[in-house]
Amino acid sequence: RLHLDCDNLYTNNLHVETIRVSERTDHGKIVSEISARDSLEAVKYLFANEIEFEKDFYKIKFLSNGIILDGTVWEVDADNFFELKKEPTDERPSGFSIQDFTFTNDNKSFGIVSEEKNQIIRFKNFALQDILDIAEFHNKSKLFGKESKFIKGKLDGDIVIPAFPNSKNINVKLTINDLYILDSLTGNLSLLLKEYNDKWDIDASLTNQENKILLNGSVDRISVLPSLNLNASIDIKNLNSLERFSFGTLSETGGKFSGKINLTGTIQKPEIVGELEFDETTFKVNSLNFLAKLNHEKILVNNK
């Protein structure tokens, strides 16, 4: 039997009030509970499961009412389980078996779905803050409100993993709508990643009504020395909206900023070529008390 309490955990600006871990055995199975509690000992987060393992498999199932996220109990199917199979003489996995391993709360859900050729990690209308609020963000610098949420937004999409033993050709299609960072609306984030023939095709974007950042291209030879062929496009029509992400380094920001960057070469020796344009742009470097003003200026970038 195991019981462990950890109180007032801090790391940088993050704080967790209480983490409680307990384990016990029941008819040869391990019953495990990990919970996070607030200052009044109310359960904010709970992950309660039953674990069973032998030489040829490892099996986990969540207990009824065994998932609590941000104070809300999620629905757990009584027949759920995730089983990792392996050969008795080999520690490496030989396959998976998944049943009813999707968890819901109203119109929100997350889980793992098994198909004939794939396992799919799937999110539907999943609020990031439901899991990230396990830690409270404390702004010691007072730059933002004390109760600022670090990250929030709605996550949808799939991560498709080919059935074992094929570990290649992973496909990712994810979107985060209404993404907020430190209570500032960053926009809608989209990520498409397709793996094939030892190569990744990438298409990503972060957009809102004022700003747009795009990244597309490919990364080749990912199993050896990855080579890059990526293009980035930046169009910031309101630089002030990004000021808080400098965490006090900059102030008095304003104007527009845009650019196009081409990234080639390898991970070890990248080659960056492009240009950055500034239009009635101002920013103050607080540590130097230096106010910069750039009007219709262009900077060429080339590290070849």
Salt bridges, closest charged atoms under 4 A:
ASP5 OD1 - HIS3 NE2 3.40
ASP5 OD1 - ARG20 NE 3.03
ASP26 OD1 - HIS27 ND1 2.53
GLU41 OE1 - ARG20 NH2 2.91
GLU50 OE1 - LYS29 NZ 3.52
ASP90 OD2 - ARG92 NH2 2.93
GLU91 OE1 - LYS86 NZ 3.35
ASP130 OD2 - LYS108 NZ 2.83
ASP133 OD2 - LYS149 NZ 2.79
GLU136 OE1 - HIS15 ND1 3.90
GLU136 OE1 - HIS138 NE2 3.30
ASP158 OD1 - ARG122 NE 2.86
ASP235 OD2 - LYS237 NZ 2.63
GLU252 OE2 - LYS284 NZ 3.81
GLU275 OE2 - LYS298 NZ 3.90
ASP279 OD1 - HIS296 ND1 3.45
